Amino acid sequence: MNKLTHITTSKKILGGVPTIKGTRIPVATIADFILHKKTSEIYKEFPGVTKAQVGDVRQFMIQRAS
């Protein structure tokens, strides 16, 4: 399993829901954009999110689906 350096969980942040590290953005929120083929909109809605972070969300989704 690859280390997803941009994904974190902490009970102190959103009760342990996986989030983008350093933010309170749930991975599920970004995953929803990806699933609906609206990746370019991620950067409009969340200007601080990087391509590397979105890449880790994609990997997270793949790992969860396996």
The first five atom37 places (N, CA, C, CB, O) and aatype in JSON, in Angstrom:
{
  "aatype": [12, 2, 11, 10, 16, 8, 9, 16, 16, 15, 11, 11, 9, 10, 7, 7, 19, 14, 16, 9, 11, 7, 16, 1, 9, 14, 19, 0, 16, 9, 0, 3, 13, 9, 10, 8, 11, 11, 16, 15, 6, 9, 18, 11, 6, 13, 14, 7, 19, 16, 11, 0, 5, 19, 7, 3, 19, 1, 5, 13, 12, 9, 5, 1, 0, 15],
  "atom_mask": [
    [1, 1, 1, 1, 1],
    [1, 1, 1, 1, 1],
    [1, 1, 1, 1, 1],
    [1, 1, 1, 1, 1],
    [1, 1, 1, 1, 1],
    [1, 1, 1, 1, 1],
    [1, 1, 1, 1, 1],
    [1, 1, 1, 1, 1],
    [1, 1, 1, 1, 1],
    [1, 1, 1, 1, 1],
    [1, 1, 1, 1, 1],
    [1, 1, 1, 1, 1],
    [1, 1, 1, 1, 1],
    [1, 1, 1, 1, 1],
    [1, 1, 1, 0, 1],
    [1, 1, 1, 0, 1],
    [1, 1, 1, 1, 1],
    [1, 1, 1, 1, 1],
    [1, 1, 1, 1, 1],
    [1, 1, 1, 1, 1],
    [1, 1, 1, 1, 1],
    [1, 1, 1, 0, 1],
    [1, 1, 1, 1, 1],
    [1, 1, 1, 1, 1],
    [1, 1, 1, 1, 1],
    [1, 1, 1, 1, 1],
    [1, 1, 1, 1, 1],
    [1, 1, 1, 1, 1],
    [1, 1, 1, 1, 1],
    [1, 1, 1, 1, 1],
    [1, 1, 1, 1, 1],
    [1, 1, 1, 1, 1],
    [1, 1, 1, 1, 1],
    [1, 1, 1, 1, 1],
    [1, 1, 1, 1, 1],
    [1, 1, 1, 1, 1],
    [1, 1, 1, 1, 1],
    [1, 1, 1, 1, 1],
    [1, 1, 1, 1, 1],
    [1, 1, 1, 1, 1],
    [1, 1, 1, 1, 1],
    [1, 1, 1, 1, 1],
    [1, 1, 1, 1, 1],
    [1, 1, 1, 1, 1],
    [1, 1, 1, 1, 1],
    [1, 1, 1, 1, 1],
    [1, 1, 1, 1, 1],
    [1, 1, 1, 0, 1],
    [1, 1, 1, 1, 1],
    [1, 1, 1, 1, 1],
    [1, 1, 1, 1, 1],
    [1, 1, 1, 1, 1],
    [1, 1, 1, 1, 1],
    [1, 1, 1, 1, 1],
    [1, 1, 1, 0, 1],
    [1, 1, 1, 1, 1],
    [1, 1, 1, 1, 1],
    [1, 1, 1, 1, 1],
    [1, 1, 1, 1, 1],
    [1, 1, 1, 1, 1],
    [1, 1, 1, 1, 1],
    [1, 1, 1, 1, 1],
    [1, 1, 1, 1, 1],
    [1, 1, 1, 1, 1],
    [1, 1, 1, 1, 1],
    [1, 1, 1, 1, 1]
  ],
  "atom_positions": [
    [[0.84, -1.18, 0.0], [0.0, 0.0, 0.0], [0.89, 1.24, 0.0], [-0.96, -0.01, 1.22], [1.81, 1.35, 0.81]],
    [[0.61, 2.17, -0.9], [1.39, 3.41, -0.99], [1.06, 4.33, 0.17], [1.12, 4.12, -2.32], [-0.07, 4.38, 0.65]],
    [[2.07, 5.05, 0.61], [1.88, 6.05, 1.65], [1.26, 7.29, 1.02], [3.22, 6.4, 2.37], [1.83, 7.89, 0.11]],
    [[0.11, 7.66, 1.5], [-0.6, 8.83, 0.99], [-0.25, 10.01, 1.9], [-2.15, 8.59, 0.94], [-0.91, 10.24, 2.91]],
    [[0.76, 10.75, 1.52], [1.29, 11.81, 2.39], [0.35, 13.0, 2.52], [2.6, 12.28, 1.86], [0.51, 13.81, 3.43]],
    [[-0.63, 13.11, 1.63], [-1.54, 14.26, 1.67], [-2.89, 13.93, 2.31], [-1.76, 14.78, 0.28], [-3.77, 14.79, 2.35]],
    [[-3.05, 12.71, 2.8], [-4.3, 12.28, 3.43], [-4.01, 11.98, 4.9], [-4.9, 11.03, 2.7], [-3.0, 11.36, 5.23]],
    [[-4.91, 12.43, 5.76], [-4.71, 12.18, 7.18], [-6.05, 11.92, 7.86], [-4.0, 13.37, 7.85], [-7.11, 12.29, 7.35]],
    [[-5.99, 11.28, 9.01], [-7.17, 11.13, 9.86], [-6.78, 11.48, 11.28], [-7.75, 9.67, 9.78], [-5.69, 11.13, 11.75]],
    [[-7.67, 12.16, 11.95], [-7.47, 12.51, 13.35], [-8.84, 12.68, 13.99], [-6.61, 13.81, 13.51], [-9.72, 13.35, 13.43]],
    [[-9.03, 12.08, 15.14], [-10.31, 12.23, 15.83], [-10.6, 13.69, 16.17], [-10.33, 11.39, 17.11], [-11.75, 14.07, 16.4]],
    [[-9.55, 14.51, 16.21], [-9.71, 15.94, 16.52], [-10.18, 16.75, 15.31], [-8.41, 16.51, 17.06], [-10.61, 17.89, 15.47]],
    [[-10.09, 16.17, 14.12], [-10.5, 16.87, 12.89], [-11.64, 16.08, 12.26], [-9.3, 17.03, 11.89], [-11.44, 14.97, 11.77]],
    [[-12.81, 16.65, 12.28], [-14.01, 16.05, 11.69], [-14.27, 14.64, 12.22], [-13.88, 16.0, 10.18], [-14.78, 13.79, 11.5]],
    [[-13.91, 14.4, 13.47], [-14.21, 13.13, 14.11], [-13.5, 11.93, 13.53], [0.0, 0.0, 0.0], [-13.95, 10.79, 13.7]],
    [[-12.39, 12.16, 12.83], [-11.62, 11.05, 12.27], [-11.9, 10.76, 10.81], [0.0, 0.0, 0.0], [-11.37, 9.8, 10.26]],
    [[-12.73, 11.58, 10.19], [-12.99, 11.43, 8.75], [-11.7, 11.73, 7.99], [-14.16, 12.38, 8.29], [-11.03, 12.71, 8.32]],
    [[-11.33, 10.93, 6.99], [-10.13, 11.24, 6.21], [-10.24, 12.62, 5.56], [-9.91, 10.15, 5.12], [-11.25, 12.96, 4.94]],
    [[-9.18, 13.4, 5.71], [-9.15, 14.76, 5.17], [-7.86, 15.0, 4.42], [-9.32, 15.8, 6.29], [-6.9, 14.24, 4.52]],
    [[-7.85, 16.1, 3.65], [-6.62, 16.57, 3.02], [-5.77, 17.15, 4.14], [-6.91, 17.63, 1.88], [-6.22, 18.02, 4.88]],
    [[-4.55, 16.67, 4.27], [-3.65, 17.1, 5.34], [-3.51, 18.62, 5.37], [-2.27, 16.45, 5.18], [-3.3, 19.25, 4.33]],
    [[-3.63, 19.2, 6.57], [-3.49, 20.64, 6.75], [-4.77, 21.41, 6.47], [0.0, 0.0, 0.0], [-4.78, 22.64, 6.5]],
    [[-5.86, 20.68, 6.18], [-7.14, 21.32, 5.91], [-8.24, 20.59, 6.67], [-7.45, 21.33, 4.38], [-7.99, 19.62, 7.38]],
    [[-9.45, 21.09, 6.52], [-10.62, 20.4, 7.03], [-11.49, 19.91, 5.86], [-11.45, 21.33, 7.98], [-12.7, 19.72, 6.0]],
    [[-10.85, 19.72, 4.71], [-11.57, 19.27, 3.52], [-11.62, 17.74, 3.53], [-10.89, 19.8, 2.21], [-10.58, 17.09, 3.47]],
    [[-12.82, 17.17, 3.62], [-12.93, 15.71, 3.61], [-12.5, 15.12, 2.26], [-14.36, 15.29, 3.93], [-12.79, 15.68, 1.2]],
    [[-11.83, 14.01, 2.32], [-11.44, 13.29, 1.12], [-12.69, 12.97, 0.29], [-10.67, 11.98, 1.47], [-12.65, 13.03, -0.94]],
    [[-13.78, 12.64, 0.94], [-15.02, 12.3, 0.24], [-15.52, 13.46, -0.62], [-16.1, 11.9, 1.23], [-16.12, 13.23, -1.68]],
    [[-15.29, 14.68, -0.19], [-15.72, 15.84, -0.97], [-14.96, 15.92, -2.28], [-15.52, 17.14, -0.16], [-15.55, 16.12, -3.34]],
    [[-13.64, 15.75, -2.2], [-12.82, 15.78, -3.41], [-13.13, 14.56, -4.28], [-11.31, 15.82, -3.05], [-13.19, 14.67, -5.51]],
    [[-13.33, 13.41, -3.66], [-13.66, 12.19, -4.39], [-14.96, 12.36, -5.18], [-13.78, 10.99, -3.43], [-15.08, 11.85, -6.29]],
    [[-15.91, 13.07, -4.61], [-17.18, 13.31, -5.29], [-16.97, 14.1, -6.58], [-18.15, 14.05, -4.36], [-17.57, 13.79, -7.61]],
    [[-16.11, 15.12, -6.53], [-15.78, 15.87, -7.74], [-15.16, 14.95, -8.79], [-14.82, 17.05, -7.41], [-15.51, 15.0, -9.97]],
    [[-14.23, 14.1, -8.34], [-13.55, 13.19, -9.26], [-14.55, 12.21, -9.89], [-12.43, 12.4, -8.52], [-14.53, 12.0, -11.11]],
    [[-15.41, 11.64, -9.08], [-16.39, 10.67, -9.58], [-17.36, 11.27, -10.59], [-17.17, 10.08, -8.42], [-17.85, 10.58, -11.48]],
    [[-17.62, 12.56, -10.44], [-18.53, 13.24, -11.36], [-17.8, 13.97, -12.48], [-19.4, 14.23, -10.59], [-18.36, 14.83, -13.15]],
    [[-16.52, 13.59, -12.67], [-15.69, 14.13, -13.76], [-15.63, 15.66, -13.75], [-16.21, 13.66, -15.11], [-15.69, 16.32, -14.79]],
    [[-15.51, 16.21, -12.55], [-15.43, 17.66, -12.4], [-14.13, 18.06, -11.71], [-16.64, 18.19, -11.59], [-14.1, 18.96, -10.88]],
    [[-13.05, 17.38, -12.08], [-11.76, 17.61, -11.44], [-11.33, 19.06, -11.54], [-10.7, 16.72, -12.04], [-10.8, 19.62, -10.58]],
    [[-11.53, 19.69, -12.69], [-11.1, 21.08, -12.85], [-11.83, 22.02, -11.89], [-11.32, 21.54, -14.29], [-11.29, 23.06, -11.52]],
    [[-13.04, 21.65, -11.5], [-13.79, 22.48, -10.56], [-13.24, 22.42, -9.14], [-15.25, 22.06, -10.56], [-13.48, 23.32, -8.34]],
    [[-12.49, 21.36, -8.83], [-11.89, 21.24, -7.5], [-11.05, 22.48, -7.22], [-11.03, 19.96, -7.38], [-11.12, 23.06, -6.14]],
    [[-10.24, 22.87, -8.2], [-9.3, 23.97, -8.01], [-10.01, 25.32, -7.93], [-8.29, 23.99, -9.14], [-9.46, 26.27, -7.37]],
    [[-11.2, 25.41, -8.49], [-12.0, 26.64, -8.36], [-12.65, 26.72, -6.99], [-13.07, 26.7, -9.47], [-12.65, 27.77, -6.35]],
    [[-13.21, 25.6, -6.55], [-13.89, 25.56, -5.25], [-12.92, 25.58, -4.07], [-14.76, 24.31, -5.17], [-13.21, 26.15, -3.02]],
    [[-11.76, 24.96, -4.26], [-10.76, 24.83, -3.2], [-9.4, 25.27, -3.76], [-10.69, 23.37, -2.65], [-8.57, 24.41, -4.06]],
    [[-9.17, 26.57, -3.9], [-7.96, 27.06, -4.57], [-6.65, 26.62, -3.92], [-7.99, 28.55, -4.62], [-5.61, 26.62, -4.59]],
    [[-6.67, 26.25, -2.67], [-5.44, 25.82, -2.0], [-5.08, 24.37, -2.23], [0.0, 0.0, 0.0], [-3.99, 23.94, -1.87]],
    [[-5.99, 23.61, -2.82], [-5.75, 22.18, -3.06], [-4.81, 22.02, -4.26], [-7.08, 21.42, -3.3], [-4.99, 22.67, -5.29]],
    [[-3.82, 21.14, -4.1], [-2.83, 20.93, -5.15], [-3.12, 19.67, -5.96], [-1.43, 20.84, -4.54], [-3.93, 18.83, -5.57]],
    [[-2.46, 19.55, -7.1], [-2.6, 18.36, -7.93], [-2.09, 17.12, -7.19], [-1.83, 18.53, -9.26], [-2.64, 16.03, -7.35]],
    [[-1.05, 17.29, -6.39], [-0.53, 16.17, -5.61], [-1.56, 15.68, -4.6], [0.78, 16.58, -4.89], [-1.71, 14.47, -4.39]],
    [[-2.28, 16.6, -3.99], [-3.32, 16.22, -3.03], [-4.45, 15.47, -3.74], [-3.87, 17.46, -2.31], [-4.95, 14.46, -3.24]],
    [[-4.86, 15.97, -4.89], [-5.91, 15.3, -5.67], [-5.42, 13.92, -6.1], [-6.31, 16.15, -6.9], [-6.2, 12.96, -6.12]],
    [[-4.15, 13.81, -6.45], [-3.58, 12.51, -6.81], [-3.67, 11.52, -5.67], [0.0, 0.0, 0.0], [-3.97, 10.35, -5.87]],
    [[-3.4, 12.0, -4.46], [-3.51, 11.11, -3.3], [-4.96, 10.71, -3.05], [-2.94, 11.8, -2.05], [-5.23, 9.58, -2.64]],
    [[-5.89, 11.61, -3.3], [-7.31, 11.24, -3.16], [-7.65, 10.14, -4.16], [-8.22, 12.48, -3.38], [-8.35, 9.19, -3.81]],
    [[-7.16, 10.27, -5.38], [-7.4, 9.22, -6.39], [-6.84, 7.87, -5.9], [-6.75, 9.61, -7.75], [-7.51, 6.85, -6.0]],
    [[-5.62, 7.89, -5.38], [-5.01, 6.65, -4.87], [-5.79, 6.1, -3.69], [-3.55, 6.91, -4.46], [-5.97, 4.89, -3.57]],
    [[-6.26, 6.98, -2.83], [-7.08, 6.58, -1.68], [-8.34, 5.86, -2.18], [-7.46, 7.82, -0.82], [-8.72, 4.83, -1.64]],
    [[-8.97, 6.42, -3.21], [-10.17, 5.82, -3.77], [-9.88, 4.43, -4.34], [-10.76, 6.73, -4.87], [-10.65, 3.5, -4.13]],
    [[-8.77, 4.3, -5.03], [-8.37, 3.01, -5.62], [-8.12, 1.99, -4.52], [-7.11, 3.18, -6.51], [-8.57, 0.84, -4.61]],
    [[-7.4, 2.4, -3.49], [-7.09, 1.49, -2.39], [-8.35, 1.04, -1.67], [-6.13, 2.14, -1.4], [-8.47, -0.12, -1.28]],
    [[-9.28, 1.96, -1.49], [-10.53, 1.61, -0.81], [-11.39, 0.67, -1.65], [-11.32, 2.87, -0.47], [-12.12, -0.16, -1.11]],
    [[-11.29, 0.81, -2.97], [-12.09, -0.02, -3.87], [-11.52, -1.43, -4.01], [-12.18, 0.63, -5.24], [-12.23, -2.36, -4.39]],
    [[-10.24, -1.58, -3.69], [-9.58, -2.9, -3.85], [-9.98, -3.87, -2.77], [-8.07, -2.74, -3.85], [-9.52, -5.01, -2.77]]
  ]
}
